[in-house]
Amino acid sequence: MSSFQVVEEYSNNTVVYPKGLPNDRGSRSVSCGVLIVVVLVAIAGWQTICYSILCVFAPNSNLTVRLSASEIILCSPLQLLLFCFFGLVTTQLLLIRFSLLWEERHHIHGRYGGSKIRLFRNVWNMNMKTMSAFIIGVVYTIIYCMQYGNPVLLIQDVGPHSTFFIFIAAYVICNLIKVEESKLQNSIMLERMNGMDYGSGMAYNFFYGYLDIVLPNRGGSEKGMIEKIEDYIDQQGLNDSSFPVKKLFIIIPSSAYTPSKLSDIADGWMEPAGSLESHILNRAGVQQRVYKNSVYRIKNPNTNDEPVYVAAEGATPLKSLHDAISRSGENQVFYREHLQELMSLFYKTLRKIIKADRDCRDLCEIVYYIDLDEHGNRCVNIAELLLYRIEQLKNIQRL
């Protein structure tokens, strides 16, 4: 196993994430929710059976304190509305979020940095309206139960048909105050947007605005990635073993930060070695726009191995994302809170697009890794990581 916390992709198309990066959510929350529903239905059924038996064998028993006609017409529906609303709020805050917690606890390292406090804070995060409604509901329920007894018996006074409409009204109120709103729901929402999220948008922009231009050979005058690397080898007087992987390496650090030169995060192992042949194109009103890829020379100072050359660069949209979370802006807090989610969606979408494109799938290698330790300090020598990935690819080629 590698000492790097990097996403590993194997020849059978299997992708393995390190525990510090967000993995796909499973169906544990659904299973837990179904179990809760079964238990509640079973409890309700048991109470119905007990109530029916009591009505048969004790028809004259005083099951509830009857209210006056005015109370039934006015007070009971309002009180029942409050209890239905409180019940829905409680269901969302406790039962549904407990189901979500059952899933999220399996992602405590990848999504919450191993912090249980951060996990619980995200699961039970709520807006001020919901918090106020929940507190008021608890206080009112306690007072009512102490004075009148079981609030469920209000259904007998109002009637089942009226109760149905009251329940709908309570549901509408829950939606108006956005009971389900939380940091966790925002994260889940991003996953369910099917490519409409910011992370996926960056991936599509990066691929069709850049990679799809510089990687393939479309048969025109412009060369593809392999041809440009071969030309570079000839111009520099190198041999194929000096440039062992003829692909463009895309660096995706979990912090979204990539310096202007990769050699700045290579601890002296790497230095710039020029660029591949430029790709010039008229695009979107810009005449003679220049696209180029950087080449780096990597030399492990601890060995006598010959230097290795590699075409590598960061994903430019992530630089914009890092700027967005580093400076003041309207969505700065949201992007910072969901940075890992956006990074994960960017990687997954970009990988999917590249794998689906026949002309590009073998010309690009994505390196998605954790670049900071728990204290926020850089913990990876990018040159060493690139050498590790190059060695992996060479082993695959030998098979």
C-alpha positions as CSV (number, residue, x, y, z in Angstrom):
1,M,0.0,0.0,0.0
2,S,1.1,3.6,-0.7
3,S,2.0,6.0,2.0
4,F,0.2,8.7,0.0
5,Q,-3.4,9.4,0.6
6,V,-4.2,9.4,-3.1
7,V,-7.1,7.9,-5.1
8,E,-6.0,4.7,-6.6
9,E,-7.5,3.4,-9.9
10,Y,-6.9,-0.2,-11.0
11,S,-6.9,-1.9,-14.4
12,N,-10.4,-3.3,-13.8
13,N,-11.7,0.3,-13.5
14,T,-12.1,0.0,-9.7
15,V,-11.5,3.3,-7.8
16,V,-10.4,3.2,-4.1
17,Y,-10.5,6.3,-2.0
18,P,-8.3,7.0,1.0
19,K,-10.2,7.4,4.2
20,G,-9.5,11.2,4.2
21,L,-11.4,11.9,0.9
22,P,-15.2,11.8,0.5
23,N,-16.5,8.5,-0.9
24,D,-19.9,7.9,-2.4
25,R,-22.8,7.7,0.0
26,G,-24.6,4.4,0.3
27,S,-28.2,3.4,1.1
28,R,-27.7,3.0,4.9
29,S,-29.9,6.0,5.7
30,V,-32.7,4.6,3.5
31,S,-32.5,1.2,5.3
32,C,-32.5,2.9,8.7
33,G,-35.5,5.1,7.7
34,V,-37.5,2.0,6.5
35,L,-36.8,0.4,9.9
36,I,-38.1,3.5,11.7
37,V,-41.3,3.5,9.6
38,V,-41.9,-0.2,10.3
39,V,-41.4,0.3,14.1
40,L,-43.8,3.3,14.1
41,V,-46.5,1.5,12.1
42,A,-46.1,-1.5,14.4
43,I,-46.6,0.7,17.5
44,A,-49.6,2.4,15.9
45,G,-51.1,-1.0,15.0
46,W,-50.7,-2.3,18.6
47,Q,-52.3,0.8,20.0
48,T,-55.3,0.4,17.6
49,I,-55.7,-3.2,18.7
50,C,-55.6,-2.2,22.4
51,Y,-58.1,0.6,21.9
52,S,-60.5,-1.7,20.0
53,I,-60.3,-4.3,22.7
54,L,-61.0,-1.7,25.4
55,C,-64.0,-0.4,23.5
56,V,-65.5,-3.9,23.2
57,F,-65.0,-5.0,26.9
58,A,-65.4,-1.6,28.5
59,P,-67.7,0.5,26.3
60,N,-68.7,2.8,29.1
61,S,-65.2,3.7,30.2
62,N,-64.2,7.3,30.3
63,L,-61.5,7.3,27.7
64,T,-61.0,11.0,27.4
65,V,-62.3,14.2,28.9
66,R,-64.8,15.6,26.5
67,L,-64.5,19.2,25.5
68,S,-67.3,21.8,25.0
69,A,-68.7,22.5,21.5
70,S,-66.8,25.8,21.2
71,E,-63.5,24.2,22.2
72,I,-64.1,21.4,19.6
73,I,-64.9,23.9,16.8
74,L,-62.0,26.4,17.5
75,C,-59.5,25.3,20.0
76,S,-59.0,21.7,19.1
77,P,-58.1,22.2,15.4
78,L,-55.6,24.9,16.4
79,Q,-54.1,22.8,19.0
80,L,-54.0,19.8,16.7
81,L,-52.3,22.0,14.0
82,L,-49.6,22.9,16.5
83,F,-49.1,19.2,17.5
84,C,-49.0,18.1,13.9
85,F,-46.5,20.8,13.1
86,F,-44.4,19.9,16.1
87,G,-44.6,16.2,15.2
88,L,-43.4,16.9,11.7
89,V,-40.5,19.1,13.0
90,T,-39.6,16.4,15.5
91,T,-39.7,13.7,12.8
92,Q,-37.4,15.7,10.6
93,L,-35.0,16.7,13.3
94,L,-34.8,13.4,15.2
95,L,-35.9,10.4,13.2
96,I,-34.9,11.4,9.6
97,R,-31.6,12.9,10.7
98,F,-30.9,9.9,12.8
99,S,-31.2,7.9,9.6
100,L,-28.8,10.2,7.9
101,L,-26.4,9.9,10.8
102,W,-26.4,6.2,10.3
103,E,-24.9,6.7,6.9
104,E,-22.7,9.7,7.7
105,R,-20.9,7.9,10.5
106,H,-19.3,5.7,7.8
107,H,-17.8,8.9,6.2
108,I,-16.5,10.5,9.4
109,H,-12.9,10.6,8.0
110,G,-13.6,11.5,4.4
111,R,-16.2,14.2,5.1
112,Y,-15.6,15.4,8.7
113,G,-11.9,15.0,9.2
114,G,-12.5,12.2,11.8
115,S,-14.3,14.7,14.1
116,K,-17.4,13.4,15.9
117,I,-18.3,16.9,17.0
118,R,-18.2,18.1,13.4
119,L,-20.3,15.1,12.3
120,F,-23.0,15.8,14.8
121,R,-23.0,19.5,14.2
122,N,-23.5,19.0,10.4
123,V,-26.3,16.4,10.9
124,W,-28.3,18.4,13.4
125,N,-27.6,21.8,12.1
126,M,-30.8,23.8,11.7
127,N,-31.9,27.4,10.9
128,M,-33.2,29.7,13.6
129,K,-36.9,29.3,12.7
130,T,-36.7,25.6,13.0
131,M,-34.9,25.8,16.3
132,S,-37.4,28.2,17.7
133,A,-40.3,26.1,16.5
134,F,-38.9,23.0,18.1
135,I,-38.2,24.6,21.5
136,I,-41.7,26.2,21.6
137,G,-43.3,22.9,20.6
138,V,-41.5,21.0,23.4
139,V,-42.6,23.6,26.0
140,Y,-46.2,23.7,24.8
141,T,-46.4,19.9,24.6
142,I,-45.2,19.6,28.2
143,I,-47.7,22.2,29.5
144,Y,-50.6,20.6,27.5
145,C,-49.8,17.1,28.7
146,M,-49.7,18.3,32.4
147,Q,-53.0,20.0,32.1
148,Y,-55.1,17.9,29.6
149,G,-53.3,14.6,29.2
150,N,-52.7,12.8,25.9
151,P,-52.7,15.2,23.0
152,V,-53.3,12.4,20.5
153,L,-56.9,12.2,21.7
154,L,-57.5,15.6,20.0
155,I,-58.0,13.5,16.8
156,Q,-61.3,12.2,18.3
157,D,-62.6,15.7,18.8
158,V,-61.6,17.1,15.4
159,G,-62.4,14.0,13.4
160,P,-60.2,12.0,10.9
161,H,-61.2,14.0,7.8
162,S,-60.4,17.4,9.4
163,T,-57.2,15.9,10.8
164,F,-56.1,15.1,7.3
165,F,-56.4,18.8,6.2
166,I,-54.7,20.0,9.4
167,F,-51.8,17.6,8.7
168,I,-51.4,19.1,5.2
169,A,-51.4,22.6,6.7
170,A,-48.7,21.6,9.2
171,Y,-46.7,20.1,6.3
172,V,-46.9,23.4,4.4
173,I,-45.7,25.4,7.5
174,C,-42.7,23.0,7.7
175,N,-41.8,23.8,4.2
176,L,-42.2,27.5,4.7
177,I,-39.7,27.6,7.5
178,K,-37.4,25.1,5.7
179,V,-37.2,22.4,8.4
180,E,-35.0,20.1,6.4
181,E,-32.4,22.8,5.8
182,S,-28.9,21.9,7.1
183,K,-25.3,21.7,6.1
184,L,-25.7,17.9,5.6
185,Q,-28.8,18.4,3.3
186,N,-26.8,20.9,1.3
187,S,-24.1,18.3,0.8
188,I,-26.6,15.6,-0.2
189,M,-28.3,18.1,-2.5
190,L,-25.0,18.7,-4.3
191,E,-24.6,15.0,-4.9
192,R,-28.1,14.7,-6.3
193,M,-27.9,17.5,-8.8
194,N,-26.7,15.2,-11.6
195,G,-24.1,17.5,-13.0
196,M,-25.8,20.8,-12.3
197,D,-23.6,21.5,-9.2
198,Y,-20.6,23.8,-9.3
199,G,-18.0,21.0,-9.0
200,S,-19.4,19.2,-12.0
201,G,-19.7,22.5,-13.9
202,M,-16.0,23.1,-13.3
203,A,-15.2,19.7,-14.7
204,Y,-17.2,20.2,-17.9
205,N,-15.6,23.6,-18.4
206,F,-12.1,22.3,-17.9
207,F,-12.6,19.3,-20.2
208,Y,-14.4,21.0,-23.1
209,G,-12.6,24.3,-22.7
210,Y,-9.1,22.9,-22.4
211,L,-8.4,19.2,-22.3
212,D,-10.5,18.4,-25.3
213,I,-8.4,20.9,-27.2
214,V,-4.8,20.0,-26.1
215,L,-5.1,16.2,-25.7
216,P,-6.4,14.5,-28.9
217,N,-5.1,14.5,-32.4
218,R,-8.2,15.4,-34.4
219,G,-6.5,14.9,-37.7
220,G,-5.8,18.6,-38.5
221,S,-2.7,20.6,-38.4
222,E,-2.5,20.7,-34.6
223,K,-0.8,17.8,-32.9
224,G,-2.1,15.7,-30.1
225,M,-0.5,15.1,-26.7
226,I,1.5,12.0,-27.8
227,E,2.9,13.8,-30.9
228,K,3.9,16.8,-28.9
229,I,5.7,14.7,-26.3
230,E,7.6,12.8,-29.0
231,D,8.7,16.1,-30.6
232,Y,9.9,17.3,-27.2
233,I,11.9,14.1,-26.7
234,D,13.6,14.6,-30.1
235,Q,14.3,18.3,-29.5
236,Q,15.8,17.6,-26.1
237,G,17.8,14.6,-27.2
238,L,16.1,12.3,-24.7
239,N,15.2,8.7,-25.0
240,D,11.7,7.1,-24.3
241,S,12.8,5.9,-20.8
242,S,13.4,9.5,-19.8
243,F,9.8,10.4,-20.6
244,P,8.2,7.1,-19.6
245,V,4.5,8.1,-19.5
246,K,3.2,10.0,-22.5
247,K,0.2,11.5,-20.8
248,L,-0.7,14.8,-19.2
249,F,-0.9,14.5,-15.4
250,I,-3.6,16.7,-13.8
251,I,-2.9,17.5,-10.2
252,I,-6.0,17.7,-7.9
253,P,-5.0,18.5,-4.3
254,S,-7.8,18.3,-1.7
255,S,-7.2,21.9,-0.6
256,A,-7.8,23.1,-4.2
257,Y,-4.5,25.0,-4.0
258,T,-1.8,24.6,-6.7
259,P,1.1,27.1,-6.9
260,S,2.1,28.7,-10.1
261,K,5.0,26.2,-10.4
262,L,4.7,22.6,-9.2
263,S,8.4,22.7,-8.3
264,D,7.4,25.0,-5.4
265,I,5.8,22.0,-3.6
266,A,8.5,19.4,-4.6
267,D,11.1,20.0,-1.9
268,G,13.9,20.4,-4.5
269,W,13.1,17.2,-6.4
270,M,11.6,18.9,-9.4
271,E,12.4,21.8,-11.8
272,P,10.7,23.3,-14.8
273,A,12.0,21.9,-18.1
274,G,10.2,24.0,-20.7
275,S,6.9,23.4,-22.5
276,L,5.4,21.2,-25.1
277,E,4.6,22.7,-28.5
278,S,1.9,25.3,-28.2
279,H,-1.6,24.8,-29.5
280,I,-2.9,27.9,-31.2
281,L,-6.7,28.3,-31.9
282,N,-9.2,31.0,-32.6
283,R,-11.8,30.5,-29.9
284,A,-14.8,32.4,-28.5
285,G,-13.8,35.7,-30.2
286,V,-10.2,35.4,-29.1
287,Q,-7.8,35.3,-32.1
288,Q,-4.7,33.1,-32.0
289,R,-5.3,31.9,-28.5
290,V,-2.3,29.9,-27.2
291,Y,-2.6,26.7,-25.2
292,K,0.5,25.0,-23.8
293,N,1.5,22.3,-21.4
294,S,4.5,22.5,-18.9
295,V,7.2,19.8,-18.7
296,Y,9.0,19.1,-15.4
297,R,12.3,17.3,-14.7
298,I,12.1,15.1,-11.6
299,K,15.3,13.8,-9.9
300,N,15.2,11.8,-6.7
301,P,18.2,13.1,-4.7
302,N,18.3,9.9,-2.6
303,T,19.1,7.7,-5.6
304,N,21.3,7.5,-8.6
305,D,18.4,7.1,-11.0
306,E,18.3,9.2,-14.2
307,P,15.9,12.2,-14.2
308,V,12.4,11.6,-15.2
309,Y,10.4,14.0,-17.4
310,V,6.7,14.5,-17.0
311,A,4.0,16.8,-18.5
312,A,2.0,17.9,-15.4
313,E,-0.1,20.8,-14.3
314,G,-2.9,21.8,-11.9
315,A,-6.6,22.0,-12.8
316,T,-7.0,25.7,-13.5
317,P,-10.7,25.9,-12.4
318,L,-9.6,24.8,-8.9
319,K,-7.4,27.9,-8.7
320,S,-10.6,30.0,-9.2
321,L,-12.4,27.9,-6.5
322,H,-9.5,28.4,-4.1
323,D,-9.6,32.2,-4.7
324,A,-13.4,32.1,-4.1
325,I,-13.0,30.6,-0.7
326,S,-10.0,32.7,0.2
327,R,-11.5,36.1,-0.5
328,S,-14.8,37.7,0.5
329,G,-17.8,37.0,-1.7
330,E,-21.5,36.2,-1.6
331,N,-21.0,32.4,-1.6
332,Q,-17.6,32.2,0.1
333,V,-18.9,30.5,3.3
334,F,-20.9,27.9,1.3
335,Y,-18.0,27.0,-0.9
336,R,-15.6,26.8,2.1
337,E,-18.1,24.5,4.1
338,H,-18.5,22.2,1.1
339,L,-15.1,22.4,-0.4
340,Q,-14.4,18.6,-0.1
341,E,-17.8,17.9,-1.7
342,L,-17.1,20.2,-4.6
343,M,-13.6,18.7,-5.1
344,S,-15.0,15.2,-5.1
345,L,-17.7,16.1,-7.6
346,F,-15.1,17.8,-9.8
347,Y,-12.9,14.7,-9.8
348,K,-15.7,12.2,-10.3
349,T,-17.2,14.2,-13.2
350,L,-13.9,14.9,-14.9
351,R,-12.9,11.2,-14.7
352,K,-16.3,10.1,-16.1
353,I,-16.0,12.6,-19.0
354,I,-12.5,11.5,-19.9
355,K,-13.3,7.8,-19.6
356,A,-16.3,8.3,-22.0
357,D,-14.2,10.1,-24.6
358,R,-12.3,7.6,-26.9
359,D,-9.8,10.3,-28.1
360,C,-8.8,11.4,-24.6
361,R,-9.2,8.5,-22.2
362,D,-5.6,7.3,-22.6
363,L,-3.9,10.7,-22.8
364,C,-4.6,12.0,-19.3
365,E,-3.9,10.9,-15.8
366,I,-5.7,12.4,-12.8
367,V,-3.9,12.6,-9.5
368,Y,-6.4,13.3,-6.7
369,Y,-4.8,13.3,-3.3
370,I,-4.8,14.8,0.2
371,D,-2.1,17.5,0.4
372,L,-2.6,18.9,3.9
373,D,-2.3,17.3,7.3
374,E,-4.6,17.8,10.2
375,H,-2.8,21.0,11.1
376,G,-3.2,22.5,7.6
377,N,0.4,22.0,6.7
378,R,1.6,20.6,3.3
379,C,2.4,16.9,3.8
380,V,3.1,15.7,0.2
381,N,6.1,16.1,-2.1
382,I,4.4,16.3,-5.4
383,A,7.5,15.1,-7.3
384,E,7.6,12.0,-5.1
385,L,3.9,11.4,-5.7
386,L,4.3,11.7,-9.5
387,L,7.2,9.2,-9.4
388,Y,5.0,6.8,-7.5
389,R,2.1,7.2,-10.0
390,I,4.5,6.9,-13.0
391,E,5.9,3.6,-11.5
392,Q,2.4,2.3,-11.1
393,L,1.6,3.1,-14.8
394,K,4.8,1.4,-16.0
395,N,3.9,-1.7,-14.0
396,I,0.5,-1.8,-15.7
397,Q,2.1,-1.4,-19.1
398,R,4.3,-4.4,-18.4
399,L,1.3,-6.7,-17.8
